[in-house]
């Protein structure tokens, strides 16, 4: 019998493993008319778009820019004294933090930011995991791994041109639809060059400028791992990011048209003080499991129940680790996806680092993430500035699932039905629902025969 350790209370409860049940969640996607059919539907005098037999709210922004900085913790900008981040706080909205999904890792978090659903629905349960049919996922960008509709597809299907640079899963079509302008992820591209591209897009004439712009930046993640959170090296990196934010703010303010800028991060960072080598802890029958670590948590895939039982019993002897069989996962984790989530999920306390082999260069690093989302060290940042948004307010922490519906509302498009995220109406400016010309808000429509839009920038 496997004992599940409750790290928060220090107690344990027994649970008997059971065969995982397949739970396929299919979001009902609202496919709105786009291109000529959308324009033909017309706009109501009140400023709404006719969508079927109801009125869709008017867009609040002509262009929404969503930028994500990897590993930027909620307290990093203030501690580093960022001038541009301070401007975002004074002139826009700042949240007490951005609560990531579980595990607090790059690929699951960016999939959640793009879809508005948790990993048990979008399917990206870790940076690396096993799929029972497809095999191993290793930080891949293939959109077919994603099980829920991302923002750039939602926008394109409703007539809003999307431009996406370096965001995971955006490099090609998802179920036949892709961003009109896209620059696939390349690790060698520096963050400054990515900001250059965003500014190029913002400087396009209003009628040709993308309505949705999204970009992933390396942020401070690498330095946080190497040197630990709140280190001098991280603060230096934050100040470099601050200068990039300043450039984006200046470009948005100088561009013709109403622009909203949303700055987020995927997760925070915790100090790593204790290392657990899973390859050493699991031996004998327990050594037959395959372990995939996310730093503060891990998925274990078992060839049989005997291996699962042996691994669970061994790891349950370590007080700082919680061991959960698939069928006993806490529902608030939103993590039980049959065929991808591990047969056992190990969750550590902050400070404990789970490794599946020898650390690179012989050093385990001083920072890590991948813990439960309620751990404050895992919280990222959320700032929002510009058209359609309130100014100069501080709000309670945001959830990562709530970013996508906010973007959709600003653009005046419908979010996919049944998503986990909810629109935070307290973020919207009062009286901002005035009419915006629909053709300018949508941008130039792509040629539906080729799927591309005629812009001066080459597809990247």
NORZI-V541139 format. One record per backbone hydrogen bond with DSSP energy under -1.0 kcal/mol. CO is the residue of the C=O (numbers start at 1). NH is the residue of the N-H. E is the energy in kcal/mol with one decimal. If there is no record, write none. Layout:
# NORZI-V541139
co->CO nh->NH e->E
co->CO nh->NH e->E
This chain:
# NORZI-V541139
co->2 nh->15 e->-2.0
co->4 nh->13 e->-1.8
co->5 nh->7 e->-1.0
co->6 nh->10 e->-2.6
co->11 nh->6 e->-2.7
co->13 nh->4 e->-2.4
co->28 nh->417 e->-1.2
co->34 nh->37 e->-1.2
co->35 nh->39 e->-2.0
co->36 nh->40 e->-2.7
co->37 nh->41 e->-1.0
co->42 nh->50 e->-1.3
co->44 nh->47 e->-1.8
co->48 nh->44 e->-2.8
co->49 nh->56 e->-5.2
co->51 nh->54 e->-1.4
co->54 nh->51 e->-3.0
co->56 nh->49 e->-3.0
co->63 nh->260 e->-2.6
co->64 nh->213 e->-2.8
co->65 nh->262 e->-3.3
co->66 nh->215 e->-2.1
co->67 nh->264 e->-2.8
co->68 nh->217 e->-2.9
co->69 nh->72 e->-1.2
co->70 nh->220 e->-2.0
co->70 nh->221 e->-1.1
co->73 nh->76 e->-1.8
co->75 nh->79 e->-2.0
co->76 nh->80 e->-2.4
co->77 nh->82 e->-2.2
co->82 nh->86 e->-1.5
co->83 nh->87 e->-1.7
co->84 nh->88 e->-2.4
co->85 nh->89 e->-2.0
co->86 nh->90 e->-2.3
co->87 nh->91 e->-3.0
co->88 nh->92 e->-1.9
co->92 nh->393 e->-2.0
co->93 nh->384 e->-2.1
co->94 nh->395 e->-2.4
co->97 nh->398 e->-2.5
co->98 nh->380 e->-2.9
co->99 nh->400 e->-2.7
co->103 nh->105 e->-2.4
co->105 nh->109 e->-2.2
co->106 nh->110 e->-2.5
co->107 nh->111 e->-2.0
co->108 nh->112 e->-1.9
co->109 nh->113 e->-2.7
co->110 nh->114 e->-1.6
co->111 nh->115 e->-1.4
co->112 nh->116 e->-3.0
co->114 nh->151 e->-1.4
co->116 nh->421 e->-2.0
co->118 nh->121 e->-2.3
co->118 nh->122 e->-2.3
co->119 nh->123 e->-1.9
co->122 nh->147 e->-2.5
co->123 nh->125 e->-1.2
co->127 nh->139 e->-2.3
co->129 nh->137 e->-3.1
co->131 nh->135 e->-2.0
co->135 nh->131 e->-3.1
co->137 nh->129 e->-1.4
co->142 nh->145 e->-1.9
co->143 nh->146 e->-1.6
co->150 nh->154 e->-2.3
co->151 nh->155 e->-2.9
co->152 nh->156 e->-2.1
co->153 nh->157 e->-2.6
co->155 nh->158 e->-1.0
co->155 nh->160 e->-2.8
co->156 nh->159 e->-1.5
co->161 nh->211 e->-1.7
co->161 nh->212 e->-2.1
co->162 nh->181 e->-2.0
co->163 nh->214 e->-2.2
co->164 nh->183 e->-2.7
co->165 nh->216 e->-1.7
co->167 nh->170 e->-1.7
co->174 nh->177 e->-1.6
co->177 nh->174 e->-3.3
co->181 nh->164 e->-2.3
co->182 nh->460 e->-1.2
co->183 nh->166 e->-3.7
co->186 nh->189 e->-1.8
co->190 nh->194 e->-1.4
co->191 nh->195 e->-2.1
co->192 nh->196 e->-1.9
co->193 nh->197 e->-1.7
co->194 nh->198 e->-2.0
co->195 nh->199 e->-2.5
co->196 nh->200 e->-2.0
co->197 nh->201 e->-2.2
co->198 nh->202 e->-2.2
co->199 nh->203 e->-1.6
co->201 nh->204 e->-1.1
co->205 nh->208 e->-2.3
co->205 nh->209 e->-1.1
co->211 nh->64 e->-2.7
co->212 nh->163 e->-2.8
co->213 nh->66 e->-3.1
co->214 nh->165 e->-2.8
co->215 nh->68 e->-2.3
co->217 nh->70 e->-2.1
co->218 nh->221 e->-1.2
co->220 nh->224 e->-2.4
co->221 nh->225 e->-2.2
co->222 nh->226 e->-2.1
co->223 nh->227 e->-2.9
co->224 nh->228 e->-1.4
co->225 nh->366 e->-2.0
co->225 nh->367 e->-1.5
co->231 nh->235 e->-2.3
co->232 nh->236 e->-2.2
co->233 nh->237 e->-1.8
co->234 nh->238 e->-2.6
co->235 nh->239 e->-2.0
co->236 nh->240 e->-1.5
co->237 nh->241 e->-2.2
co->238 nh->242 e->-2.5
co->239 nh->243 e->-1.4
co->240 nh->244 e->-1.3
co->241 nh->245 e->-2.5
co->242 nh->246 e->-2.3
co->243 nh->247 e->-1.7
co->244 nh->248 e->-2.1
co->245 nh->249 e->-2.7
co->246 nh->250 e->-2.4
co->247 nh->251 e->-2.5
co->248 nh->252 e->-2.7
co->249 nh->253 e->-2.5
co->250 nh->254 e->-1.9
co->251 nh->255 e->-1.3
co->258 nh->62 e->-2.0
co->258 nh->63 e->-1.6
co->259 nh->387 e->-2.0
co->260 nh->65 e->-3.1
co->261 nh->385 e->-2.5
co->262 nh->67 e->-2.7
co->263 nh->383 e->-2.4
co->264 nh->69 e->-2.5
co->270 nh->368 e->-2.4
co->274 nh->353 e->-3.3
co->276 nh->355 e->-2.7
co->277 nh->280 e->-1.1
co->277 nh->281 e->-2.2
co->278 nh->282 e->-2.1
co->283 nh->286 e->-1.2
co->285 nh->288 e->-1.6
co->286 nh->289 e->-1.5
co->290 nh->301 e->-2.8
co->292 nh->299 e->-2.5
co->294 nh->296 e->-1.4
co->295 nh->354 e->-3.2
co->296 nh->348 e->-2.7
co->297 nh->294 e->-3.6
co->298 nh->346 e->-2.7
co->299 nh->292 e->-2.4
co->300 nh->343 e->-1.4
co->300 nh->344 e->-2.0
co->301 nh->290 e->-2.5
co->304 nh->308 e->-1.7
co->305 nh->309 e->-2.7
co->306 nh->310 e->-2.4
co->307 nh->311 e->-2.5
co->308 nh->312 e->-2.8
co->309 nh->313 e->-2.4
co->310 nh->314 e->-1.9
co->311 nh->315 e->-2.4
co->312 nh->316 e->-2.0
co->314 nh->317 e->-1.1
co->315 nh->318 e->-1.8
co->318 nh->321 e->-2.0
co->320 nh->349 e->-1.2
co->322 nh->347 e->-2.8
co->324 nh->345 e->-2.6
co->325 nh->328 e->-2.1
co->326 nh->329 e->-1.4
co->330 nh->333 e->-2.0
co->331 nh->334 e->-1.5
co->334 nh->120 e->-1.6
co->335 nh->337 e->-1.8
co->337 nh->340 e->-2.0
co->337 nh->341 e->-2.8
co->339 nh->132 e->-2.4
co->343 nh->326 e->-2.0
co->344 nh->300 e->-3.0
co->345 nh->324 e->-2.6
co->346 nh->298 e->-2.2
co->347 nh->322 e->-3.4
co->349 nh->352 e->-2.3
co->351 nh->273 e->-2.5
co->351 nh->274 e->-2.5
co->353 nh->276 e->-3.0
co->355 nh->278 e->-3.2
co->359 nh->362 e->-1.7
co->360 nh->363 e->-2.1
co->366 nh->272 e->-2.1
co->368 nh->270 e->-3.0
co->369 nh->296 e->-1.8
co->371 nh->104 e->-1.3
co->372 nh->375 e->-1.6
co->375 nh->378 e->-2.3
co->376 nh->379 e->-1.6
co->377 nh->269 e->-1.3
co->378 nh->268 e->-1.1
co->379 nh->74 e->-1.8
co->380 nh->98 e->-1.5
co->382 nh->95 e->-2.0
co->383 nh->263 e->-2.5
co->384 nh->93 e->-3.4
co->385 nh->261 e->-3.4
co->386 nh->389 e->-1.8
co->388 nh->429 e->-1.9
co->393 nh->94 e->-2.0
co->395 nh->96 e->-1.6
co->398 nh->99 e->-3.4
co->399 nh->402 e->-1.5
co->400 nh->403 e->-1.5
co->402 nh->406 e->-1.0
co->403 nh->407 e->-2.2
co->404 nh->408 e->-2.4
co->405 nh->409 e->-2.2
co->406 nh->410 e->-2.3
co->407 nh->411 e->-1.9
co->408 nh->413 e->-2.4
co->410 nh->60 e->-2.0
co->410 nh->61 e->-2.1
co->416 nh->419 e->-1.0
co->423 nh->425 e->-1.2
co->424 nh->427 e->-1.7
co->425 nh->428 e->-1.3
co->427 nh->390 e->-2.3
co->429 nh->432 e->-1.4
co->437 nh->441 e->-2.2
co->438 nh->442 e->-2.3
co->439 nh->443 e->-1.7
co->442 nh->161 e->-1.8
co->447 nh->451 e->-3.1
co->452 nh->447 e->-2.3
co->453 nh->455 e->-1.4
